Amino acid sequence: MSARAYLCFAALACLLGGCGKANDFKYRVAVIPKGLTHEFWQSIHRGALRAAADLKAQKGIAVDIDWDGPL
């Protein structure tokens, strides 16, 4: 085979190697509030969980919400 054929084969292999599902991975979002017991930060937590659920329902994107902060 000529060098040109090898180059075309290599380019085709690179293009096909990049094909696949776009959402095979999982997102992780860390939220660190100033406090865990105040109602404001609890509403932020509910909003983050709801946004993750909406992304999963609408787009099929899995998101983990890591929630931790001072007591």
PDB file of N, CA, C and O in Angstrom:
ATOM      1  N   MET A   1       0.829  -1.190   0.000  1.00  0.00           N
ATOM      2  CA  MET A   1       0.000   0.000   0.000  1.00  0.00           C
ATOM      3  C   MET A   1       0.871   1.251   0.000  1.00  0.00           C
ATOM      4  O   MET A   1       1.989   1.265   0.516  1.00  0.00           O
ATOM      5  N   SER A   2       0.336   2.253  -0.575  1.00  0.00           N
ATOM      6  CA  SER A   2       1.084   3.504  -0.640  1.00  0.00           C
ATOM      7  C   SER A   2       0.915   4.298   0.659  1.00  0.00           C
ATOM      8  O   SER A   2       0.058   4.002   1.492  1.00  0.00           O
ATOM      9  N   ALA A   3       1.742   5.289   0.792  1.00  0.00           N
ATOM     10  CA  ALA A   3       1.681   6.146   1.975  1.00  0.00           C
ATOM     11  C   ALA A   3       0.360   6.912   2.016  1.00  0.00           C
ATOM     12  O   ALA A   3      -0.171   7.194   3.090  1.00  0.00           O
ATOM     13  N   ARG A   4      -0.154   7.238   0.856  1.00  0.00           N
ATOM     14  CA  ARG A   4      -1.426   7.966   0.797  1.00  0.00           C
ATOM     15  C   ARG A   4      -2.570   7.090   1.323  1.00  0.00           C
ATOM     16  O   ARG A   4      -3.455   7.591   2.017  1.00  0.00           O
ATOM     17  N   ALA A   5      -2.564   5.812   1.007  1.00  0.00           N
ATOM     18  CA  ALA A   5      -3.601   4.899   1.492  1.00  0.00           C
ATOM     19  C   ALA A   5      -3.524   4.763   3.014  1.00  0.00           C
ATOM     20  O   ALA A   5      -4.550   4.744   3.693  1.00  0.00           O
ATOM     21  N   TYR A   6      -2.305   4.670   3.543  1.00  0.00           N
ATOM     22  CA  TYR A   6      -2.142   4.588   4.995  1.00  0.00           C
ATOM     23  C   TYR A   6      -2.637   5.861   5.680  1.00  0.00           C
ATOM     24  O   TYR A   6      -3.250   5.799   6.745  1.00  0.00           O
ATOM     25  N   LEU A   7      -2.371   7.004   5.071  1.00  0.00           N
ATOM     26  CA  LEU A   7      -2.818   8.271   5.628  1.00  0.00           C
ATOM     27  C   LEU A   7      -4.343   8.342   5.637  1.00  0.00           C
ATOM     28  O   LEU A   7      -4.940   8.777   6.623  1.00  0.00           O
ATOM     29  N   CYS A   8      -4.970   7.919   4.548  1.00  0.00           N
ATOM     30  CA  CYS A   8      -6.436   7.915   4.491  1.00  0.00           C
ATOM     31  C   CYS A   8      -7.022   6.961   5.522  1.00  0.00           C
ATOM     32  O   CYS A   8      -8.021   7.281   6.166  1.00  0.00           O
ATOM     33  N   PHE A   9      -6.408   5.788   5.684  1.00  0.00           N
ATOM     34  CA  PHE A   9      -6.874   4.827   6.672  1.00  0.00           C
ATOM     35  C   PHE A   9      -6.728   5.382   8.084  1.00  0.00           C
ATOM     36  O   PHE A   9      -7.624   5.206   8.910  1.00  0.00           O
ATOM     37  N   ALA A  10      -5.628   6.042   8.369  1.00  0.00           N
ATOM     38  CA  ALA A  10      -5.404   6.622   9.688  1.00  0.00           C
ATOM     39  C   ALA A  10      -6.413   7.734   9.972  1.00  0.00           C
ATOM     40  O   ALA A  10      -6.929   7.832  11.085  1.00  0.00           O
ATOM     41  N   ALA A  11      -6.696   8.571   8.972  1.00  0.00           N
ATOM     42  CA  ALA A  11      -7.679   9.643   9.152  1.00  0.00           C
ATOM     43  C   ALA A  11      -9.067   9.063   9.391  1.00  0.00           C
ATOM     44  O   ALA A  11      -9.807   9.563  10.238  1.00  0.00           O
ATOM     45  N   LEU A  12      -9.426   8.018   8.659  1.00  0.00           N
ATOM     46  CA  LEU A  12     -10.724   7.379   8.841  1.00  0.00           C
ATOM     47  C   LEU A  12     -10.824   6.747  10.224  1.00  0.00           C
ATOM     48  O   LEU A  12     -11.875   6.825  10.862  1.00  0.00           O
ATOM     49  N   ALA A  13      -9.755   6.126  10.693  1.00  0.00           N
ATOM     50  CA  ALA A  13      -9.743   5.514  12.021  1.00  0.00           C
ATOM     51  C   ALA A  13      -9.912   6.576  13.105  1.00  0.00           C
ATOM     52  O   ALA A  13     -10.610   6.341  14.093  1.00  0.00           O
ATOM     53  N   CYS A  14      -9.295   7.722  12.938  1.00  0.00           N
ATOM     54  CA  CYS A  14      -9.442   8.812  13.918  1.00  0.00           C
ATOM     55  C   CYS A  14     -10.862   9.345  13.933  1.00  0.00           C
ATOM     56  O   CYS A  14     -11.407   9.623  15.001  1.00  0.00           O
ATOM     57  N   LEU A  15     -11.461   9.488  12.776  1.00  0.00           N
ATOM     58  CA  LEU A  15     -12.829   9.992  12.703  1.00  0.00           C
ATOM     59  C   LEU A  15     -13.817   9.006  13.315  1.00  0.00           C
ATOM     60  O   LEU A  15     -14.725   9.416  14.038  1.00  0.00           O
ATOM     61  N   LEU A  16     -13.658   7.729  13.039  1.00  0.00           N
ATOM     62  CA  LEU A  16     -14.568   6.739  13.587  1.00  0.00           C
ATOM     63  C   LEU A  16     -14.336   6.508  15.075  1.00  0.00           C
ATOM     64  O   LEU A  16     -15.262   6.135  15.795  1.00  0.00           O
ATOM     65  N   GLY A  17     -13.138   6.722  15.530  1.00  0.00           N
ATOM     66  CA  GLY A  17     -12.840   6.567  16.952  1.00  0.00           C
ATOM     67  C   GLY A  17     -13.522   7.613  17.809  1.00  0.00           C
ATOM     68  O   GLY A  17     -13.787   7.371  18.987  1.00  0.00           O
ATOM     69  N   GLY A  18     -13.810   8.769  17.240  1.00  0.00           N
ATOM     70  CA  GLY A  18     -14.477   9.829  17.977  1.00  0.00           C
ATOM     71  C   GLY A  18     -15.988   9.703  17.984  1.00  0.00           C
ATOM     72  O   GLY A  18     -16.668  10.439  18.699  1.00  0.00           O
ATOM     73  N   CYS A  19     -16.518   8.782  17.199  1.00  0.00           N
ATOM     74  CA  CYS A  19     -17.970   8.601  17.148  1.00  0.00           C
ATOM     75  C   CYS A  19     -18.425   7.804  18.355  1.00  0.00           C
ATOM     76  O   CYS A  19     -17.734   6.890  18.805  1.00  0.00           O
ATOM     77  N   GLY A  20     -19.568   8.147  18.866  1.00  0.00           N
ATOM     78  CA  GLY A  20     -20.119   7.434  20.019  1.00  0.00           C
ATOM     79  C   GLY A  20     -21.144   8.305  20.704  1.00  0.00           C
ATOM     80  O   GLY A  20     -21.415   9.426  20.275  1.00  0.00           O
ATOM     81  N   LYS A  21     -21.702   7.789  21.754  1.00  0.00           N
ATOM     82  CA  LYS A  21     -22.682   8.549  22.513  1.00  0.00           C
ATOM     83  C   LYS A  21     -22.010   9.738  23.189  1.00  0.00           C
ATOM     84  O   LYS A  21     -20.915   9.622  23.739  1.00  0.00           O
ATOM     85  N   ALA A  22     -22.672  10.858  23.138  1.00  0.00           N
ATOM     86  CA  ALA A  22     -22.092  12.059  23.728  1.00  0.00           C
ATOM     87  C   ALA A  22     -22.244  12.076  25.239  1.00  0.00           C
ATOM     88  O   ALA A  22     -21.483  12.764  25.919  1.00  0.00           O
ATOM     89  N   ASN A  23     -23.204  11.340  25.785  1.00  0.00           N
ATOM     90  CA  ASN A  23     -23.452  11.400  27.221  1.00  0.00           C
ATOM     91  C   ASN A  23     -23.112  10.072  27.895  1.00  0.00           C
ATOM     92  O   ASN A  23     -23.887   9.572  28.711  1.00  0.00           O
ATOM     93  N   ASP A  24     -21.961   9.504  27.556  1.00  0.00           N
ATOM     94  CA  ASP A  24     -21.511   8.286  28.207  1.00  0.00           C
ATOM     95  C   ASP A  24     -20.891   8.575  29.569  1.00  0.00           C
ATOM     96  O   ASP A  24     -20.576   7.638  30.302  1.00  0.00           O
ATOM     97  N   PHE A  25     -20.712   9.816  29.923  1.00  0.00           N
ATOM     98  CA  PHE A  25     -20.071  10.161  31.170  1.00  0.00           C
ATOM     99  C   PHE A  25     -21.064  10.864  32.080  1.00  0.00           C
ATOM    100  O   PHE A  25     -22.176  11.197  31.670  1.00  0.00           O
ATOM    101  N   LYS A  26     -20.656  11.079  33.296  1.00  0.00           N
ATOM    102  CA  LYS A  26     -21.525  11.677  34.296  1.00  0.00           C
ATOM    103  C   LYS A  26     -20.888  12.965  34.800  1.00  0.00           C
ATOM    104  O   LYS A  26     -19.688  13.013  35.071  1.00  0.00           O
ATOM    105  N   TYR A  27     -21.686  13.986  34.921  1.00  0.00           N
ATOM    106  CA  TYR A  27     -21.195  15.249  35.467  1.00  0.00           C
ATOM    107  C   TYR A  27     -21.262  15.200  36.990  1.00  0.00           C
ATOM    108  O   TYR A  27     -22.111  14.519  37.565  1.00  0.00           O
ATOM    109  N   ARG A  28     -20.359  15.928  37.628  1.00  0.00           N
ATOM    110  CA  ARG A  28     -20.379  16.060  39.079  1.00  0.00           C
ATOM    111  C   ARG A  28     -20.229  17.539  39.407  1.00  0.00           C
ATOM    112  O   ARG A  28     -19.274  18.190  38.985  1.00  0.00           O
ATOM    113  N   VAL A  29     -21.189  18.055  40.166  1.00  0.00           N
ATOM    114  CA  VAL A  29     -21.173  19.455  40.564  1.00  0.00           C
ATOM    115  C   VAL A  29     -21.054  19.503  42.080  1.00  0.00           C
ATOM    116  O   VAL A  29     -21.877  18.927  42.791  1.00  0.00           O
ATOM    117  N   ALA A  30     -20.039  20.185  42.569  1.00  0.00           N
ATOM    118  CA  ALA A  30     -19.848  20.352  44.011  1.00  0.00           C
ATOM    119  C   ALA A  30     -20.413  21.702  44.426  1.00  0.00           C
ATOM    120  O   ALA A  30     -20.071  22.737  43.854  1.00  0.00           O
ATOM    121  N   VAL A  31     -21.279  21.675  45.427  1.00  0.00           N
ATOM    122  CA  VAL A  31     -21.865  22.899  45.979  1.00  0.00           C
ATOM    123  C   VAL A  31     -21.452  22.977  47.439  1.00  0.00           C
ATOM    124  O   VAL A  31     -21.724  22.067  48.223  1.00  0.00           O
ATOM    125  N   ILE A  32     -20.798  24.065  47.794  1.00  0.00           N
ATOM    126  CA  ILE A  32     -20.335  24.246  49.168  1.00  0.00           C
ATOM    127  C   ILE A  32     -20.988  25.521  49.707  1.00  0.00           C
ATOM    128  O   ILE A  32     -20.495  26.622  49.465  1.00  0.00           O
ATOM    129  N   PRO A  33     -22.092  25.370  50.435  1.00  0.00           N
ATOM    130  CA  PRO A  33     -22.774  26.547  50.983  1.00  0.00           C
ATOM    131  C   PRO A  33     -22.069  27.067  52.237  1.00  0.00           C
ATOM    132  O   PRO A  33     -21.192  26.403  52.789  1.00  0.00           O
ATOM    133  N   LYS A  34     -22.457  28.243  52.669  1.00  0.00           N
ATOM    134  CA  LYS A  34     -21.889  28.816  53.892  1.00  0.00           C
ATOM    135  C   LYS A  34     -22.445  28.135  55.134  1.00  0.00           C
ATOM    136  O   LYS A  34     -21.835  28.195  56.202  1.00  0.00           O
ATOM    137  N   GLY A  35     -23.588  27.493  55.001  1.00  0.00           N
ATOM    138  CA  GLY A  35     -24.200  26.778  56.121  1.00  0.00           C
ATOM    139  C   GLY A  35     -25.204  25.779  55.597  1.00  0.00           C
ATOM    140  O   GLY A  35     -25.721  25.929  54.490  1.00  0.00           O
ATOM    141  N   LEU A  36     -25.484  24.752  56.394  1.00  0.00           N
ATOM    142  CA  LEU A  36     -26.403  23.712  55.941  1.00  0.00           C
ATOM    143  C   LEU A  36     -27.805  23.856  56.527  1.00  0.00           C
ATOM    144  O   LEU A  36     -28.756  23.278  56.000  1.00  0.00           O
ATOM    145  N   THR A  37     -27.943  24.619  57.608  1.00  0.00           N
ATOM    146  CA  THR A  37     -29.225  24.649  58.300  1.00  0.00           C
ATOM    147  C   THR A  37     -30.105  25.841  57.926  1.00  0.00           C
ATOM    148  O   THR A  37     -31.309  25.800  58.179  1.00  0.00           O
ATOM    149  N   HIS A  38     -29.568  26.866  57.353  1.00  0.00           N
ATOM    150  CA  HIS A  38     -30.354  28.054  57.011  1.00  0.00           C
ATOM    151  C   HIS A  38     -31.272  27.760  55.827  1.00  0.00           C
ATOM    152  O   HIS A  38     -30.896  27.042  54.901  1.00  0.00           O
ATOM    153  N   GLU A  39     -32.464  28.316  55.866  1.00  0.00           N
ATOM    154  CA  GLU A  39     -33.480  28.053  54.838  1.00  0.00           C
ATOM    155  C   GLU A  39     -33.014  28.468  53.438  1.00  0.00           C
ATOM    156  O   GLU A  39     -33.353  27.810  52.455  1.00  0.00           O
ATOM    157  N   PHE A  40     -32.246  29.546  53.343  1.00  0.00           N
ATOM    158  CA  PHE A  40     -31.750  29.991  52.038  1.00  0.00           C
ATOM    159  C   PHE A  40     -30.889  28.921  51.385  1.00  0.00           C
ATOM    160  O   PHE A  40     -31.062  28.613  50.206  1.00  0.00           O
ATOM    161  N   TRP A  41     -29.956  28.353  52.153  1.00  0.00           N
ATOM    162  CA  TRP A  41     -29.056  27.352  51.586  1.00  0.00           C
ATOM    163  C   TRP A  41     -29.776  26.044  51.312  1.00  0.00           C
ATOM    164  O   TRP A  41     -29.403  25.304  50.401  1.00  0.00           O
ATOM    165  N   GLN A  42     -30.809  25.755  52.097  1.00  0.00           N
ATOM    166  CA  GLN A  42     -31.617  24.569  51.810  1.00  0.00           C
ATOM    167  C   GLN A  42     -32.378  24.736  50.503  1.00  0.00           C
ATOM    168  O   GLN A  42     -32.569  23.762  49.775  1.00  0.00           O
ATOM    169  N   SER A  43     -32.816  25.957  50.193  1.00  0.00           N
ATOM    170  CA  SER A  43     -33.489  26.197  48.909  1.00  0.00           C
ATOM    171  C   SER A  43     -32.501  26.078  47.746  1.00  0.00           C
ATOM    172  O   SER A  43     -32.869  25.628  46.661  1.00  0.00           O
ATOM    173  N   ILE A  44     -31.254  26.481  47.973  1.00  0.00           N
ATOM    174  CA  ILE A  44     -30.221  26.303  46.947  1.00  0.00           C
ATOM    175  C   ILE A  44     -29.997  24.814  46.684  1.00  0.00           C
ATOM    176  O   ILE A  44     -29.830  24.398  45.538  1.00  0.00           O
ATOM    177  N   HIS A  45     -29.996  24.023  47.744  1.00  0.00           N
ATOM    178  CA  HIS A  45     -29.828  22.575  47.608  1.00  0.00           C
ATOM    179  C   HIS A  45     -30.986  21.967  46.809  1.00  0.00           C
ATOM    180  O   HIS A  45     -30.760  21.157  45.910  1.00  0.00           O
ATOM    181  N   ARG A  46     -32.207  22.350  47.132  1.00  0.00           N
ATOM    182  CA  ARG A  46     -33.367  21.848  46.384  1.00  0.00           C
ATOM    183  C   ARG A  46     -33.299  22.263  44.922  1.00  0.00           C
ATOM    184  O   ARG A  46     -33.654  21.479  44.041  1.00  0.00           O
ATOM    185  N   GLY A  47     -32.852  23.473  44.654  1.00  0.00           N
ATOM    186  CA  GLY A  47     -32.720  23.941  43.276  1.00  0.00           C
ATOM    187  C   GLY A  47     -31.667  23.172  42.498  1.00  0.00           C
ATOM    188  O   GLY A  47     -31.863  22.865  41.322  1.00  0.00           O
ATOM    189  N   ALA A  48     -30.556  22.859  43.144  1.00  0.00           N
ATOM    190  CA  ALA A  48     -29.507  22.082  42.483  1.00  0.00           C
ATOM    191  C   ALA A  48     -29.995  20.673  42.166  1.00  0.00           C
ATOM    192  O   ALA A  48     -29.732  20.150  41.083  1.00  0.00           O
ATOM    193  N   LEU A  49     -30.707  20.057  43.115  1.00  0.00           N
ATOM    194  CA  LEU A  49     -31.252  18.717  42.870  1.00  0.00           C
ATOM    195  C   LEU A  49     -32.292  18.730  41.755  1.00  0.00           C
ATOM    196  O   LEU A  49     -32.350  17.815  40.933  1.00  0.00           O
ATOM    197  N   ARG A  50     -33.101  19.767  41.738  1.00  0.00           N
ATOM    198  CA  ARG A  50     -34.126  19.860  40.694  1.00  0.00           C
ATOM    199  C   ARG A  50     -33.489  20.080  39.313  1.00  0.00           C
ATOM    200  O   ARG A  50     -33.942  19.509  38.321  1.00  0.00           O
ATOM    201  N   ALA A  51     -32.457  20.894  39.256  1.00  0.00           N
ATOM    202  CA  ALA A  51     -31.763  21.113  37.985  1.00  0.00           C
ATOM    203  C   ALA A  51     -31.129  19.818  37.484  1.00  0.00           C
ATOM    204  O   ALA A  51     -31.148  19.542  36.285  1.00  0.00           O
ATOM    205  N   ALA A  52     -30.571  19.027  38.392  1.00  0.00           N
ATOM    206  CA  ALA A  52     -29.993  17.741  38.002  1.00  0.00           C
ATOM    207  C   ALA A  52     -31.072  16.802  37.478  1.00  0.00           C
ATOM    208  O   ALA A  52     -30.865  16.100  36.488  1.00  0.00           O
ATOM    209  N   ALA A  53     -32.228  16.790  38.145  1.00  0.00           N
ATOM    210  CA  ALA A  53     -33.330  15.935  37.701  1.00  0.00           C
ATOM    211  C   ALA A  53     -33.874  16.400  36.352  1.00  0.00           C
ATOM    212  O   ALA A  53     -34.232  15.573  35.512  1.00  0.00           O
ATOM    213  N   ASP A  54     -33.939  17.707  36.138  1.00  0.00           N
ATOM    214  CA  ASP A  54     -34.409  18.235  34.858  1.00  0.00           C
ATOM    215  C   ASP A  54     -33.462  17.869  33.716  1.00  0.00           C
ATOM    216  O   ASP A  54     -33.910  17.506  32.629  1.00  0.00           O
ATOM    217  N   LEU A  55     -32.167  17.964  33.957  1.00  0.00           N
ATOM    218  CA  LEU A  55     -31.198  17.584  32.928  1.00  0.00           C
ATOM    219  C   LEU A  55     -31.317  16.106  32.586  1.00  0.00           C
ATOM    220  O   LEU A  55     -31.212  15.722  31.421  1.00  0.00           O
ATOM    221  N   LYS A  56     -31.535  15.281  33.600  1.00  0.00           N
ATOM    222  CA  LYS A  56     -31.670  13.843  33.367  1.00  0.00           C
ATOM    223  C   LYS A  56     -32.945  13.553  32.566  1.00  0.00           C
ATOM    224  O   LYS A  56     -32.931  12.721  31.660  1.00  0.00           O
ATOM    225  N   ALA A  57     -34.042  14.236  32.898  1.00  0.00           N
ATOM    226  CA  ALA A  57     -35.317  13.975  32.231  1.00  0.00           C
ATOM    227  C   ALA A  57     -35.337  14.522  30.806  1.00  0.00           C
ATOM    228  O   ALA A  57     -35.846  13.854  29.906  1.00  0.00           O
ATOM    229  N   GLN A  58     -34.804  15.704  30.583  1.00  0.00           N
ATOM    230  CA  GLN A  58     -34.918  16.357  29.284  1.00  0.00           C
ATOM    231  C   GLN A  58     -33.826  15.942  28.311  1.00  0.00           C
ATOM    232  O   GLN A  58     -34.104  15.721  27.133  1.00  0.00           O
ATOM    233  N   LYS A  59     -32.607  15.834  28.775  1.00  0.00           N
ATOM    234  CA  LYS A  59     -31.482  15.595  27.879  1.00  0.00           C
ATOM    235  C   LYS A  59     -30.802  14.250  28.099  1.00  0.00           C
ATOM    236  O   LYS A  59     -29.960  13.843  27.299  1.00  0.00           O
ATOM    237  N   GLY A  60     -31.160  13.559  29.177  1.00  0.00           N
ATOM    238  CA  GLY A  60     -30.525  12.285  29.465  1.00  0.00           C
ATOM    239  C   GLY A  60     -29.128  12.410  30.031  1.00  0.00           C
ATOM    240  O   GLY A  60     -28.349  11.459  29.981  1.00  0.00           O
ATOM    241  N   ILE A  61     -28.801  13.583  30.573  1.00  0.00           N
ATOM    242  CA  ILE A  61     -27.471  13.832  31.129  1.00  0.00           C
ATOM    243  C   ILE A  61     -27.518  13.576  32.627  1.00  0.00           C
ATOM    244  O   ILE A  61     -28.293  14.207  33.345  1.00  0.00           O
ATOM    245  N   ALA A  62     -26.693  12.656  33.095  1.00  0.00           N
ATOM    246  CA  ALA A  62     -26.643  12.334  34.520  1.00  0.00           C
ATOM    247  C   ALA A  62     -25.727  13.321  35.238  1.00  0.00           C
ATOM    248  O   ALA A  62     -24.608  13.583  34.797  1.00  0.00           O
ATOM    249  N   VAL A  63     -26.222  13.864  36.353  1.00  0.00           N
ATOM    250  CA  VAL A  63     -25.460  14.836  37.137  1.00  0.00           C
ATOM    251  C   VAL A  63     -25.509  14.424  38.602  1.00  0.00           C
ATOM    252  O   VAL A  63     -26.585  14.180  39.148  1.00  0.00           O
ATOM    253  N   ASP A  64     -24.341  14.348  39.237  1.00  0.00           N
ATOM    254  CA  ASP A  64     -24.253  14.127  40.683  1.00  0.00           C
ATOM    255  C   ASP A  64     -24.060  15.478  41.351  1.00  0.00           C
ATOM    256  O   ASP A  64     -23.232  16.279  40.917  1.00  0.00           O
ATOM    257  N   ILE A  65     -24.821  15.731  42.404  1.00  0.00           N
ATOM    258  CA  ILE A  65     -24.662  16.950  43.185  1.00  0.00           C
ATOM    259  C   ILE A  65     -23.986  16.573  44.490  1.00  0.00           C
ATOM    260  O   ILE A  65     -24.562  15.850  45.303  1.00  0.00           O
ATOM    261  N   ASP A  66     -22.758  17.061  44.699  1.00  0.00           N
ATOM    262  CA  ASP A  66     -22.058  16.868  45.967  1.00  0.00           C
ATOM    263  C   ASP A  66     -22.332  18.085  46.835  1.00  0.00           C
ATOM    264  O   ASP A  66     -21.929  19.198  46.497  1.00  0.00           O
ATOM    265  N   TRP A  67     -23.019  17.875  47.956  1.00  0.00           N
ATOM    266  CA  TRP A  67     -23.451  18.960  48.821  1.00  0.00           C
ATOM    267  C   TRP A  67     -22.790  18.797  50.174  1.00  0.00           C
ATOM    268  O   TRP A  67     -23.044  17.813  50.868  1.00  0.00           O
ATOM    269  N   ASP A  68     -21.947  19.739  50.562  1.00  0.00           N
ATOM    270  CA  ASP A  68     -21.293  19.652  51.859  1.00  0.00           C
ATOM    271  C   ASP A  68     -20.896  21.049  52.293  1.00  0.00           C
ATOM    272  O   ASP A  68     -20.517  21.889  51.477  1.00  0.00           O
ATOM    273  N   GLY A  69     -20.989  21.281  53.585  1.00  0.00           N
ATOM    274  CA  GLY A  69     -20.625  22.574  54.113  1.00  0.00           C
ATOM    275  C   GLY A  69     -20.573  22.510  55.630  1.00  0.00           C
ATOM    276  O   GLY A  69     -20.791  21.450  56.216  1.00  0.00           O
ATOM    277  N   PRO A  70     -20.289  23.630  56.263  1.00  0.00           N
ATOM    278  CA  PRO A  70     -20.215  23.658  57.728  1.00  0.00           C
ATOM    279  C   PRO A  70     -21.606  23.584  58.358  1.00  0.00           C
ATOM    280  O   PRO A  70     -22.583  24.081  57.798  1.00  0.00           O
ATOM    281  N   LEU A  71     -21.676  22.968  59.510  1.00  0.00           N
ATOM    282  CA  LEU A  71     -22.948  22.906  60.225  1.00  0.00           C
ATOM    283  C   LEU A  71     -23.259  24.232  60.853  1.00  0.00           C
ATOM    284  O   LEU A  71     -24.294  24.380  61.502  1.00  0.00           O
TER     285      LEU A  71
END
